[in-house]
Amino acid sequence: VGQVIETLAPDARRKGLTLTYRLPEVGTLPAVLMDPEKAIQVLLNLVGNGIKFTERGGVEIWHEVRDGLVETHIRDTGPGIPADQRHRLFERFSQLGRGLTRDTGGSGLGLYISLKLAERMNGTVYLRASEPGAGSTFVFALPVAAEEERRAWPRPPAVSERTGTR
């Protein structure tokens, strides 16, 4: 997440948006099995979409542990997604109406590719909530690594708090 924030913070700043990462307390976030390059690509897409479609406010990122999954939440204060268009979000080449994609660019592949990458890591990406005019929250969820898998890994270095534009 820190690498994604460093990459996308200039885009948020140019638009006058905040980009905030609420770090978990040290030791509270369990390890997950993932391909770091794929995970970064998923996060770049989700956070990048939040920045792209938000005109005022910002994007906030945080983690929750639930039902054997580490969930990374990405909430924006953008236009939200109309209920009648949500079923198309993860389809290939799907672009939502109201001119959003035409105005902001895109091929309609980002969420589809993100979901496929997450699934290759035994995870998923989904829309947790969206309210027209108030923004959306997407979740990138990965399974917690089993104890024997965690013991086989070297411990990562401690992460210091990061805030992009705040």
C-alpha positions as YAML, in Angstrom:
chain: A
units: angstrom
residues:
- id: 1
  name: VAL
  ca: [0.00, 0.00, 0.00]
- id: 2
  name: GLY
  ca: [2.83, 2.37, 0.79]
- id: 3
  name: GLN
  ca: [4.32, 1.91, -2.67]
- id: 4
  name: VAL
  ca: [0.93, 2.56, -4.29]
- id: 5
  name: ILE
  ca: [0.46, 5.74, -2.25]
- id: 6
  name: GLU
  ca: [3.92, 7.00, -3.23]
- id: 7
  name: THR
  ca: [3.10, 6.33, -6.87]
- id: 8
  name: LEU
  ca: [-0.37, 7.93, -6.88]
- id: 9
  name: ALA
  ca: [0.06, 10.78, -4.37]
- id: 10
  name: PRO
  ca: [1.12, 13.25, -7.11]
- id: 11
  name: ASP
  ca: [-2.11, 12.53, -9.03]
- id: 12
  name: ALA
  ca: [-4.17, 13.14, -5.88]
- id: 13
  name: ARG
  ca: [-2.27, 16.36, -5.13]
- id: 14
  name: ARG
  ca: [-2.84, 17.67, -8.68]
- id: 15
  name: LYS
  ca: [-6.58, 17.25, -8.15]
- id: 16
  name: GLY
  ca: [-6.51, 18.71, -4.62]
- id: 17
  name: LEU
  ca: [-7.57, 15.39, -3.08]
- id: 18
  name: THR
  ca: [-6.43, 13.73, 0.12]
- id: 19
  name: LEU
  ca: [-4.94, 10.26, -0.06]
- id: 20
  name: THR
  ca: [-4.87, 8.65, 3.36]
- id: 21
  name: TYR
  ca: [-3.65, 5.25, 4.55]
- id: 22
  name: ARG
  ca: [-4.79, 4.24, 8.02]
- id: 23
  name: LEU
  ca: [-2.04, 1.89, 9.14]
- id: 24
  name: PRO
  ca: [-2.98, -1.07, 11.30]
- id: 25
  name: GLU
  ca: [-1.40, -1.34, 14.73]
- id: 26
  name: VAL
  ca: [1.88, -3.23, 14.62]
- id: 27
  name: GLY
  ca: [1.33, -6.97, 14.83]
- id: 28
  name: THR
  ca: [-2.44, -6.88, 14.26]
- id: 29
  name: LEU
  ca: [-2.44, -7.64, 10.55]
- id: 30
  name: PRO
  ca: [-1.77, -11.31, 9.78]
- id: 31
  name: ALA
  ca: [0.34, -12.40, 6.83]
- id: 32
  name: VAL
  ca: [-1.31, -13.27, 3.53]
- id: 33
  name: LEU
  ca: [-0.08, -15.35, 0.60]
- id: 34
  name: MET
  ca: [0.20, -13.08, -2.41]
- id: 35
  name: ASP
  ca: [2.18, -12.19, -5.46]
- id: 36
  name: PRO
  ca: [3.46, -8.69, -4.62]
- id: 37
  name: GLU
  ca: [3.44, -7.51, -8.25]
- id: 38
  name: LYS
  ca: [-0.15, -8.67, -8.76]
- id: 39
  name: ALA
  ca: [-1.26, -7.15, -5.45]
- id: 40
  name: ILE
  ca: [0.33, -3.81, -6.37]
- id: 41
  name: GLN
  ca: [-1.43, -3.87, -9.74]
- id: 42
  name: VAL
  ca: [-4.80, -4.48, -8.06]
- id: 43
  name: LEU
  ca: [-4.21, -1.66, -5.57]
- id: 44
  name: LEU
  ca: [-2.94, 0.72, -8.27]
- id: 45
  name: ASN
  ca: [-6.15, 0.14, -10.18]
- id: 46
  name: LEU
  ca: [-8.52, 0.49, -7.20]
- id: 47
  name: VAL
  ca: [-6.81, 3.54, -5.69]
- id: 48
  name: GLY
  ca: [-6.22, 5.03, -9.15]
- id: 49
  name: ASN
  ca: [-9.92, 4.67, -9.98]
- id: 50
  name: GLY
  ca: [-10.81, 6.36, -6.70]
- id: 51
  name: ILE
  ca: [-8.60, 9.32, -7.61]
- id: 52
  name: LYS
  ca: [-9.73, 9.38, -11.25]
- id: 53
  name: PHE
  ca: [-13.44, 9.49, -10.45]
- id: 54
  name: THR
  ca: [-13.27, 11.81, -7.42]
- id: 55
  name: GLU
  ca: [-13.49, 15.57, -7.86]
- id: 56
  name: ARG
  ca: [-13.63, 16.66, -4.18]
- id: 57
  name: GLY
  ca: [-12.56, 15.00, -0.95]
- id: 58
  name: GLY
  ca: [-10.25, 12.08, -1.32]
- id: 59
  name: VAL
  ca: [-9.44, 8.41, -1.07]
- id: 60
  name: GLU
  ca: [-8.90, 6.50, 2.16]
- id: 61
  name: ILE
  ca: [-7.33, 3.05, 2.55]
- id: 62
  name: TRP
  ca: [-7.46, 0.73, 5.56]
- id: 63
  name: HIS
  ca: [-7.41, -2.96, 6.47]
- id: 64
  name: GLU
  ca: [-9.81, -5.21, 8.34]
- id: 65
  name: VAL
  ca: [-9.44, -8.87, 9.24]
- id: 66
  name: ARG
  ca: [-12.66, -10.84, 8.83]
- id: 67
  name: ASP
  ca: [-13.52, -14.51, 8.31]
- id: 68
  name: GLY
  ca: [-9.96, -15.62, 7.54]
- id: 69
  name: LEU
  ca: [-9.36, -12.76, 5.11]
- id: 70
  name: VAL
  ca: [-7.32, -9.59, 5.19]
- id: 71
  name: GLU
  ca: [-9.51, -6.99, 3.52]
- id: 72
  name: THR
  ca: [-8.00, -3.83, 2.09]
- id: 73
  name: HIS
  ca: [-10.73, -1.18, 1.80]
- id: 74
  name: ILE
  ca: [-10.48, 1.69, -0.66]
- id: 75
  name: ARG
  ca: [-13.12, 4.37, -0.10]
- id: 76
  name: ASP
  ca: [-13.52, 7.43, -2.29]
- id: 77
  name: THR
  ca: [-15.78, 10.46, -2.18]
- id: 78
  name: GLY
  ca: [-16.59, 10.30, -5.90]
- id: 79
  name: PRO
  ca: [-19.93, 10.19, -7.68]
- id: 80
  name: GLY
  ca: [-20.86, 6.69, -6.54]
- id: 81
  name: ILE
  ca: [-22.15, 3.94, -8.77]
- id: 82
  name: PRO
  ca: [-25.85, 3.73, -9.65]
- id: 83
  name: ALA
  ca: [-27.45, 0.50, -8.41]
- id: 84
  name: ASP
  ca: [-28.67, -0.42, -11.91]
- id: 85
  name: GLN
  ca: [-25.07, -0.42, -13.23]
- id: 86
  name: ARG
  ca: [-23.24, -2.29, -10.45]
- id: 87
  name: HIS
  ca: [-23.76, -5.73, -12.01]
- id: 88
  name: ARG
  ca: [-21.50, -4.65, -14.91]
- id: 89
  name: LEU
  ca: [-18.55, -3.44, -12.83]
- id: 90
  name: PHE
  ca: [-16.34, -6.53, -13.23]
- id: 91
  name: GLU
  ca: [-17.24, -7.41, -16.83]
- id: 92
  name: ARG
  ca: [-14.63, -7.12, -19.59]
- id: 93
  name: PHE
  ca: [-14.79, -3.86, -21.53]
- id: 94
  name: SER
  ca: [-17.63, -2.64, -19.33]
- id: 95
  name: GLN
  ca: [-17.87, 1.12, -19.04]
- id: 96
  name: LEU
  ca: [-20.52, 2.77, -16.93]
- id: 97
  name: GLY
  ca: [-22.91, 5.31, -18.37]
- id: 98
  name: ARG
  ca: [-23.20, 9.03, -17.68]
- id: 99
  name: GLY
  ca: [-20.01, 9.73, -19.65]
- id: 100
  name: LEU
  ca: [-17.72, 8.94, -16.70]
- id: 101
  name: THR
  ca: [-15.34, 6.75, -18.68]
- id: 102
  name: ARG
  ca: [-15.33, 8.98, -21.74]
- id: 103
  name: ASP
  ca: [-14.49, 11.98, -19.58]
- id: 104
  name: THR
  ca: [-11.81, 10.24, -17.53]
- id: 105
  name: GLY
  ca: [-10.39, 7.71, -19.96]
- id: 106
  name: GLY
  ca: [-10.16, 3.97, -19.62]
- id: 107
  name: SER
  ca: [-10.74, 0.77, -21.53]
- id: 108
  name: GLY
  ca: [-13.25, -0.88, -19.23]
- id: 109
  name: LEU
  ca: [-10.74, -3.58, -18.26]
- id: 110
  name: GLY
  ca: [-9.32, -2.36, -14.94]
- id: 111
  name: LEU
  ca: [-11.81, -3.92, -12.52]
- id: 112
  name: TYR
  ca: [-12.07, -7.09, -14.60]
- id: 113
  name: ILE
  ca: [-8.27, -7.53, -14.58]
- id: 114
  name: SER
  ca: [-8.09, -6.67, -10.87]
- id: 115
  name: LEU
  ca: [-10.64, -9.35, -10.04]
- id: 116
  name: LYS
  ca: [-8.81, -11.96, -12.13]
- id: 117
  name: LEU
  ca: [-5.46, -11.10, -10.50]
- id: 118
  name: ALA
  ca: [-7.02, -11.33, -7.03]
- id: 119
  name: GLU
  ca: [-8.60, -14.68, -7.88]
- id: 120
  name: ARG
  ca: [-5.18, -16.01, -8.94]
- id: 121
  name: MET
  ca: [-4.05, -15.28, -5.38]
- id: 122
  name: ASN
  ca: [-7.15, -17.05, -3.98]
- id: 123
  name: GLY
  ca: [-8.69, -13.68, -3.17]
- id: 124
  name: THR
  ca: [-11.33, -11.40, -4.59]
- id: 125
  name: VAL
  ca: [-12.25, -7.79, -5.32]
- id: 126
  name: TYR
  ca: [-15.77, -6.51, -4.78]
- id: 127
  name: LEU
  ca: [-17.85, -3.40, -4.27]
- id: 128
  name: ARG
  ca: [-18.64, -3.15, -0.56]
- id: 129
  name: ALA
  ca: [-20.80, -0.01, -0.73]
- id: 130
  name: SER
  ca: [-21.70, 2.83, -3.03]
- id: 131
  name: GLU
  ca: [-23.99, 5.78, -2.67]
- id: 132
  name: PRO
  ca: [-24.70, 8.06, -5.61]
- id: 133
  name: GLY
  ca: [-23.19, 11.45, -4.88]
- id: 134
  name: ALA
  ca: [-21.26, 10.19, -1.84]
- id: 135
  name: GLY
  ca: [-18.66, 7.72, -3.13]
- id: 136
  name: SER
  ca: [-17.83, 4.04, -3.19]
- id: 137
  name: THR
  ca: [-15.88, 1.50, -1.17]
- id: 138
  name: PHE
  ca: [-14.12, -1.36, -2.93]
- id: 139
  name: VAL
  ca: [-12.48, -4.27, -1.09]
- id: 140
  name: PHE
  ca: [-9.46, -6.33, -2.11]
- id: 141
  name: ALA
  ca: [-9.52, -9.46, 0.05]
- id: 142
  name: LEU
  ca: [-6.78, -12.09, 0.43]
- id: 143
  name: PRO
  ca: [-6.78, -15.19, 2.64]
- id: 144
  name: VAL
  ca: [-4.72, -15.22, 5.81]
- id: 145
  name: ALA
  ca: [-1.67, -17.47, 5.45]
- id: 146
  name: ALA
  ca: [-1.73, -20.71, 7.42]
- id: 147
  name: GLU
  ca: [0.64, -20.90, 10.41]
- id: 148
  name: GLU
  ca: [3.08, -23.24, 8.62]
- id: 149
  name: GLU
  ca: [3.17, -20.90, 5.62]
- id: 150
  name: ARG
  ca: [3.91, -17.92, 7.88]
- id: 151
  name: ARG
  ca: [6.81, -19.67, 9.62]
- id: 152
  name: ALA
  ca: [8.45, -20.36, 6.25]
- id: 153
  name: TRP
  ca: [8.62, -16.65, 5.35]
- id: 154
  name: PRO
  ca: [11.22, -14.14, 6.50]
- id: 155
  name: ARG
  ca: [9.73, -11.34, 8.58]
- id: 156
  name: PRO
  ca: [9.16, -8.12, 6.63]
- id: 157
  name: PRO
  ca: [10.69, -4.89, 7.89]
- id: 158
  name: ALA
  ca: [8.51, -2.68, 10.09]
- id: 159
  name: VAL
  ca: [6.39, -0.17, 8.17]
- id: 160
  name: SER
  ca: [6.23, 3.45, 9.23]
- id: 161
  name: GLU
  ca: [3.02, 5.47, 8.88]
- id: 162
  name: ARG
  ca: [2.38, 6.90, 5.46]
- id: 163
  name: THR
  ca: [0.03, 9.60, 4.37]
- id: 164
  name: GLY
  ca: [0.15, 10.73, 0.78]
- id: 165
  name: THR
  ca: [-1.26, 14.22, 0.68]
- id: 166
  name: ARG
  ca: [-2.47, 14.65, 4.22]
...
